[in-house]
């Protein structure tokens, strides 16, 4: 009984190498559910890449990877004044988003300062650079600034230039007399990085990349679910928790994968254009009459949920006019969002 992710390992790692070649100085990211692979597995892959640093989401995740990754660990979530002391070693670099947080960290801490970009999520403001408790050249600094972080938006409908946004911060940091030797960036193209490198040859620009690195070659990954039971039904037969009626003759398929795995738990989507909005309205209309397409497919046909997913399994309806029904032990393919799915098994092939 497994929800499995099969990995064409050679192809997957070749893709990783291609991303590393495109983004020299890349910082791999392992956080949350580990993009479906688990953070332990991604830590091993990051060690293979040899970048010397791995970015994680939280201090808790960093603590959990200390025995799995020997290089530096960069915590992306900013340190908050008063949060529990994680007691992390010197090779863990914390992110800070304000002068107060920087002051509250223990002496000798290594930090990356998050800047408030047009994302407007969190970060220090331009006007607050002068307030950072960092001493001038020639003095013993209480805190070591390892670099600056700029998390930029994915889309720019106003046509603004991401390089110009980074340049504004570079100029402000330099004007404040602060070191600008390393800048960590998110969501810049390799062409934009090349422009920045040409403009600021003494600064190392390092891209933090997760989704494109681990999930950029979808052909190397295949999600499948074990069929646990197959029950024939006739039109009108009642089934399930709510005793719905079968809409036609067919089969009920009980398959691995439920809410505990993230199946059927859909995050909000940002819709562009008329057609995606129309499809969204159609799906919502069908849902009001308890008709919801599942992510599972059999013989190339996407199946409907027979009822909402259970905790560890889902029940699907396969019409009688479909291909031959599967038997227990067969596997169905499914299309899921890897960043919200917890697989029982990740297997190399």
Wavefront OBJ file of the C-alpha trace (Angstrom):
o trace
v 0.000 0.000 0.000
v 2.140 2.877 -1.221
v 1.981 6.227 -2.897
v 5.289 6.098 -4.746
v 7.593 8.510 -6.518
v 9.840 6.791 -9.054
v 12.967 8.707 -10.051
v 14.985 8.213 -13.227
v 18.085 9.016 -11.194
v 20.598 9.406 -14.017
v 18.316 11.794 -15.919
v 17.376 13.681 -12.724
v 21.007 14.233 -11.762
v 21.918 15.263 -15.310
v 19.274 17.972 -15.021
v 20.745 19.116 -11.709
v 24.155 19.445 -13.334
v 22.682 21.494 -16.185
v 21.129 23.942 -13.703
v 24.402 24.143 -11.780
v 26.250 24.938 -15.010
v 23.736 27.673 -15.866
v 23.899 29.219 -12.394
v 27.487 29.168 -11.092
v 27.535 29.581 -7.317
v 24.077 28.038 -7.032
v 22.707 27.413 -3.526
v 20.381 24.376 -3.496
v 17.238 24.656 -1.372
v 15.716 21.848 0.717
v 12.702 22.806 2.809
v 9.182 21.807 3.788
v 8.412 18.336 2.448
v 11.658 18.346 0.473
v 9.838 18.962 -2.825
v 8.361 15.463 -2.493
v 11.737 13.743 -2.065
v 12.266 14.558 1.617
v 14.942 16.893 2.939
v 17.257 14.017 3.888
v 17.428 12.866 0.258
v 17.941 16.413 -1.022
v 20.776 16.948 1.469
v 22.524 13.924 -0.038
v 21.985 15.276 -3.556
v 23.269 18.710 -2.521
v 26.430 17.092 -1.181
v 26.902 15.450 -4.590
v 26.618 18.846 -6.276
v 29.495 20.129 -4.141
v 28.180 23.663 -3.630
v 29.379 23.734 -0.015
v 26.121 25.266 1.208
v 22.480 24.190 1.448
v 19.553 26.518 2.147
v 16.747 25.268 4.410
v 13.466 26.826 5.441
v 13.668 26.901 9.220
v 16.082 26.507 12.122
v 14.275 23.267 12.987
v 15.022 21.919 9.504
v 18.666 22.951 9.864
v 18.942 21.058 13.159
v 17.464 17.976 11.498
v 20.059 18.001 8.712
v 23.209 18.516 10.799
v 24.023 14.815 10.590
v 23.034 14.559 6.912
v 24.963 17.473 5.431
v 28.525 18.497 6.297
v 28.604 21.914 4.624
v 27.132 25.246 5.634
v 23.392 25.530 6.203
v 21.587 28.784 5.421
v 18.256 29.256 7.243
v 15.909 31.215 4.974
v 13.213 32.157 7.507
v 14.347 35.330 9.320
v 15.265 35.085 12.986
v 12.637 36.649 15.238
v 13.462 38.254 18.572
v 12.414 35.913 21.360
v 12.178 32.731 19.336
v 13.432 29.560 21.090
v 17.199 29.136 21.071
v 17.963 26.411 18.524
v 21.592 25.969 19.743
v 22.973 25.619 16.242
v 26.688 25.302 15.396
v 28.772 27.966 13.651
v 28.260 26.423 10.218
v 24.586 27.419 10.355
v 23.964 30.908 8.966
v 20.836 32.725 10.116
v 18.795 35.229 8.104
v 17.745 38.491 9.760
v 15.214 41.020 8.504
v 15.741 43.937 10.888
v 18.201 45.710 13.156
v 16.495 44.474 16.338
v 16.843 40.832 15.318
v 20.476 41.353 14.421
v 21.150 42.886 17.826
v 19.361 40.046 19.641
v 21.438 37.247 18.146
v 24.319 35.864 20.220
v 27.722 37.445 19.705
v 29.679 35.753 16.958
v 26.601 34.777 14.944
v 26.892 34.578 11.184
v 24.012 36.177 9.322
v 22.580 37.026 5.934
v 20.543 40.243 5.930
v 17.216 40.006 4.082
v 16.308 43.166 2.148
v 12.760 44.445 1.615
v 12.270 44.020 -2.133
v 9.186 44.640 -4.272
v 7.885 41.305 -2.926
v 7.116 43.255 0.283
v 7.202 40.091 2.342
v 9.862 40.858 4.927
v 13.280 42.481 5.084
v 15.203 45.498 6.252
v 14.271 48.831 4.676
v 16.774 50.937 2.764
v 16.527 53.683 5.371
v 17.450 51.244 8.165
v 20.799 50.139 6.741
v 22.591 52.758 8.831
v 20.995 51.337 12.018
v 22.572 47.914 11.673
v 24.739 47.195 14.745
v 27.857 46.482 12.714
v 31.098 48.272 13.508
v 33.250 49.921 10.920
v 36.421 48.591 9.238
v 39.322 47.820 11.523
v 37.178 46.964 14.549
v 36.056 43.625 15.895
v 32.515 43.096 14.595
v 30.024 41.619 17.043
v 28.102 39.927 14.199
v 29.498 38.645 10.918
v 27.455 39.601 7.866
v 27.947 36.794 5.358
v 25.883 38.467 2.672
v 22.617 40.059 1.617
v 19.459 38.338 0.414
v 16.985 39.633 -2.153
v 13.867 37.557 -2.748
v 12.340 38.927 -5.943
v 8.878 38.415 -7.509
v 8.288 35.833 -10.222
v 6.204 38.121 -12.453
v 6.691 41.776 -13.298
v 3.524 42.995 -15.049
v 4.747 46.602 -14.719
v 7.790 45.791 -16.881
v 10.275 46.748 -14.170
v 13.852 45.473 -14.385
v 14.975 43.044 -11.642
v 18.602 43.991 -12.255
v 17.788 47.630 -11.552
v 16.140 46.612 -8.269
v 19.223 44.675 -7.195
v 21.455 47.554 -8.266
v 19.567 49.965 -6.006
v 20.348 47.763 -3.045
v 23.972 47.334 -4.068
v 24.435 51.087 -4.195
v 22.656 51.617 -0.859
v 24.689 48.943 0.936
v 27.940 50.353 -0.405
v 26.924 53.898 0.507
v 26.266 52.730 4.085
v 29.837 51.437 4.316
v 28.723 47.818 4.588
v 30.313 44.822 2.862
v 28.675 43.716 -0.389
v 30.877 40.759 -1.260
v 28.050 38.188 -1.472
v 24.407 38.583 -2.499
v 21.935 35.693 -2.399
v 19.169 36.003 -4.999
v 15.909 34.274 -5.833
v 14.026 34.309 -9.151
v 16.582 35.918 -11.454
v 17.444 34.472 -14.839
v 20.981 33.482 -15.747
v 21.058 36.396 -18.204
v 20.177 38.820 -15.400
v 22.900 37.310 -13.220
v 25.418 37.799 -16.021
v 24.428 41.480 -16.242
v 24.932 41.893 -12.506
v 28.282 40.093 -12.563
v 29.497 42.398 -15.310
v 28.364 45.477 -13.398
v 29.713 44.366 -9.995
v 32.717 42.108 -10.649
v 33.791 42.084 -6.982
v 30.477 40.669 -5.743
v 29.494 36.995 -5.771
v 25.854 36.617 -6.811
v 24.484 33.253 -5.669
v 21.073 31.998 -6.799
v 18.993 30.062 -4.281
v 17.122 27.462 -6.357
v 14.753 24.703 -5.280
v 11.831 24.067 -7.647
v 13.788 24.336 -10.888
v 16.683 22.284 -9.528
v 14.672 19.355 -8.174
v 11.474 19.469 -10.259
v 12.592 21.121 -13.485
v 12.667 17.875 -15.501
v 9.224 16.371 -14.933
v 10.014 13.537 -17.334
v 12.486 12.096 -14.839
v 9.768 11.711 -12.187
v 6.719 9.458 -12.078
v 4.139 9.324 -9.289
v 2.111 6.120 -8.955
v -0.382 4.685 -6.475
v -1.113 1.078 -5.564
v -4.618 -0.261 -6.204
v -5.813 -1.822 -2.947
v -9.264 -3.070 -3.866
v -11.650 -3.196 -6.846
v -15.417 -3.558 -6.356
v -17.947 -3.812 -9.217
v -21.094 -1.681 -8.832
v -24.313 -1.256 -10.772
v -26.017 2.006 -11.491
v -27.873 3.148 -8.377
v -25.838 1.057 -5.925
v -25.003 3.031 -2.809
v -21.463 3.252 -1.484
v -19.090 5.177 0.780
v -19.483 7.250 3.925
v -22.311 9.321 2.491
v -23.993 6.469 0.583
v -24.008 8.188 -2.782
v -25.510 6.338 -5.754
v -23.275 5.020 -8.513
v -23.993 7.125 -11.645
v -23.624 4.090 -13.929
v -22.294 0.549 -14.009
v -18.592 0.381 -13.265
v -16.035 -0.239 -10.564
v -14.992 1.441 -7.333
v -11.211 1.558 -7.024
v -9.638 1.939 -3.601
v -6.139 3.343 -4.143
v -3.255 4.520 -1.984
v -3.134 8.257 -1.331
v -5.336 10.425 0.832
v -5.396 13.693 2.703
v -2.406 12.642 4.848
v -0.397 12.447 1.636
v -1.737 15.762 0.352
v -4.002 14.154 -2.264
v -7.033 16.315 -2.881
v -5.566 19.172 -0.824
v -5.202 21.895 -3.442
v -3.471 25.233 -2.864
v -4.998 28.404 -4.370
v -3.856 29.157 -7.907
v -3.316 32.496 -9.606
v -5.223 32.383 -12.884
v -4.096 34.266 -16.005
v -6.489 34.852 -18.903
v -10.066 33.981 -19.779
v -9.690 30.247 -20.507
v -8.117 29.269 -17.143
v -10.799 31.296 -15.342
v -13.528 29.554 -17.349
v -12.075 26.150 -16.466
v -11.953 27.165 -12.808
v -15.616 28.133 -12.891
v -16.487 24.835 -14.569
v -14.646 22.842 -11.905
v -16.368 24.806 -9.159
v -19.755 24.147 -10.746
v -19.129 20.414 -10.936
v -17.953 20.371 -7.314
v -21.321 21.746 -6.197
v -22.942 18.535 -7.487
v -20.190 16.348 -5.950
v -18.309 15.777 -9.205
v -14.566 16.250 -8.742
v -11.820 14.984 -11.025
v -9.054 13.159 -9.220
v -5.342 13.330 -10.066
v -5.374 9.562 -10.803
v -5.406 8.032 -14.283
v -5.889 4.517 -15.604
v -5.079 3.554 -19.218
v -4.729 7.236 -20.083
v -8.129 8.198 -18.652
v -8.380 10.634 -15.730
v -10.769 9.295 -13.101
v -13.367 10.990 -10.897
v -13.315 10.837 -7.126
v -16.215 8.649 -6.002
v -16.202 10.669 -2.780
v -13.735 13.025 -1.058
v -10.372 11.395 -0.258
v -10.035 9.562 3.059
v -6.972 10.029 5.242
v -4.745 7.431 3.553
v -6.762 6.172 0.596
v -8.999 7.517 -2.138
v -12.038 5.895 -3.751
v -12.359 6.421 -7.492
v -15.100 5.588 -9.989
v -14.198 3.727 -13.168
v -17.138 3.572 -15.646
v -17.963 0.251 -17.279
v -17.210 1.659 -20.727
v -13.594 2.276 -19.736
v -10.669 -0.022 -20.356
v -10.394 -3.270 -18.429
v -10.445 -2.564 -14.712
v -7.177 -2.888 -12.770
v -6.684 -5.547 -10.133
v -5.338 -5.176 -6.608
v -1.596 -4.610 -6.775
v -1.660 -2.664 -10.050
v -0.473 0.946 -9.994
v -2.274 4.039 -11.241
v -0.385 7.079 -12.464
v -1.242 10.388 -10.870
v -0.430 14.038 -11.372
v 0.189 15.791 -8.056
v 1.921 18.923 -6.835
v 5.220 17.660 -5.435
v 5.618 20.500 -2.955
v 2.416 19.467 -1.155
v 2.644 15.678 -1.497
v 4.129 13.251 1.023
v 5.095 10.019 -0.711
v 5.357 6.715 1.140
v 8.248 5.633 -1.077
v 10.836 7.424 -3.195
v 12.535 4.829 -5.380
v 15.366 5.117 -7.903
v 15.055 3.426 -11.242
l 1 2 3 4 5 6 7 8 9 10 11 12 13 14 15 16 17 18 19 20 21 22 23 24 25 26 27 28 29 30 31 32 33 34 35 36 37 38 39 40 41 42 43 44 45 46 47 48 49 50 51 52 53 54 55 56 57 58 59 60 61 62 63 64 65 66 67 68 69 70 71 72 73 74 75 76 77 78 79 80 81 82 83 84 85 86 87 88 89 90 91 92 93 94 95 96 97 98 99 100 101 102 103 104 105 106 107 108 109 110 111 112 113 114 115 116 117 118 119 120 121 122 123 124 125 126 127 128 129 130 131 132 133 134 135 136 137 138 139 140 141 142 143 144 145 146 147 148 149 150 151 152 153 154 155 156 157 158 159 160 161 162 163 164 165 166 167 168 169 170 171 172 173 174 175 176 177 178 179 180 181 182 183 184 185 186 187 188 189 190 191 192 193 194 195 196 197 198 199 200 201 202 203 204 205 206 207 208 209 210 211 212 213 214 215 216 217 218 219 220 221 222 223 224 225 226 227 228 229 230 231 232 233 234 235 236 237 238 239 240 241 242 243 244 245 246 247 248 249 250 251 252 253 254 255 256 257 258 259 260 261 262 263 264 265 266 267 268 269 270 271 272 273 274 275 276 277 278 279 280 281 282 283 284 285 286 287 288 289 290 291 292 293 294 295 296 297 298 299 300 301 302 303 304 305 306 307 308 309 310 311 312 313 314 315 316 317 318 319 320 321 322 323 324 325 326 327 328 329 330 331 332 333 334 335 336 337 338 339 340 341 342 343 344 345 346 347 348 349
